[in-house]
């Protein structure tokens, strides 16, 4: 299953996606979560970096970071955690 083809997971809440990803390490859950937040991640990245190419690269870096961090870190409020991750 491709990482960003996650229609079956679209009805799940962020917390459910995170929980299922942590338990199974199934990238379809992470893909759905990431798809929801791509515009947000890119927007914050662009506002900080003022460069589209660098913002695109940071967006993918954030994906790699959340894919590893969510396996080992318990996140209570994903959007707040994500904002701080992007800023850092």
C-alpha positions as CSV (number, residue, x, y, z in Angstrom):
1,X,0.0,0.0,0.0
2,X,1.5,3.4,-1.0
3,X,2.2,5.7,2.0
4,X,-0.1,8.5,0.9
5,X,-3.1,6.4,-0.3
6,X,-4.9,6.2,3.0
7,X,-8.6,6.7,2.3
8,X,-9.5,3.9,4.7
9,X,-8.0,5.9,7.5
10,X,-9.5,9.3,6.7
11,X,-12.3,9.0,9.3
12,X,-9.9,8.5,12.2
13,X,-8.9,11.2,14.6
14,X,-5.3,12.3,14.9
15,X,-4.9,10.6,18.3
16,X,-6.3,7.3,16.8
17,X,-3.9,7.5,13.8
18,X,-0.9,8.1,16.2
19,X,-1.9,5.2,18.4
20,X,-2.4,2.8,15.5
21,X,0.9,3.9,14.0
22,X,2.8,3.5,17.3
23,X,1.3,0.0,17.7
24,X,1.7,-1.3,14.1
25,X,4.3,1.0,12.5
26,X,2.0,0.9,9.5
27,X,2.9,3.9,7.3
28,X,-0.7,4.3,6.0
29,X,-1.6,5.8,9.4
30,X,1.3,8.1,9.4
31,X,0.6,9.0,5.7
32,X,-3.0,10.0,6.5
33,X,-1.8,12.1,9.5
34,X,0.9,13.8,7.3
35,X,-1.5,14.5,4.5
36,X,-3.7,16.4,6.9
37,X,-0.9,18.6,8.0
38,X,1.2,19.2,4.8
39,X,-0.3,22.6,4.1
40,X,0.3,23.6,7.7
41,X,3.8,22.3,7.8
42,X,4.7,23.9,4.5
43,X,3.1,27.2,5.5
44,X,5.0,27.5,8.8
45,X,8.2,26.4,7.0
46,X,7.7,29.0,4.3
47,X,7.0,31.8,6.8
48,X,10.2,31.0,8.7
49,X,12.5,30.3,5.7
50,X,11.1,32.6,3.1
51,X,12.2,30.2,0.4
52,X,9.9,27.7,-1.3
53,X,12.5,25.1,-2.1
54,X,13.9,25.1,1.5
55,X,10.3,25.0,2.9
56,X,9.6,21.9,0.7
57,X,12.8,20.2,2.0
58,X,11.9,21.1,5.6
59,X,8.4,19.6,5.1
60,X,9.9,16.3,4.1
61,X,12.4,16.5,6.9
62,X,9.5,16.9,9.3
63,X,7.9,13.8,7.8
64,X,11.0,11.8,8.5
65,X,11.3,13.2,12.0
66,X,7.7,12.5,13.0
67,X,7.9,9.0,11.5
68,X,10.7,8.2,14.0
69,X,9.6,10.3,16.9
70,X,6.0,9.1,17.0
71,X,7.2,5.5,17.5
72,X,8.8,6.4,20.8
73,X,7.3,9.7,22.1
74,X,3.8,10.0,23.5
75,X,2.1,13.1,22.0
76,X,-0.9,14.5,23.7
77,X,-1.7,17.4,21.3
78,X,-0.3,16.6,17.9
79,X,-0.8,20.1,16.3
80,X,1.0,21.9,19.2
81,X,3.8,19.3,19.2
82,X,4.1,19.6,15.4
83,X,4.2,23.4,15.4
84,X,7.1,23.3,17.9
85,X,8.9,20.6,15.9
86,X,8.6,22.7,12.7
87,X,9.9,25.8,14.4
88,X,12.9,24.0,15.9
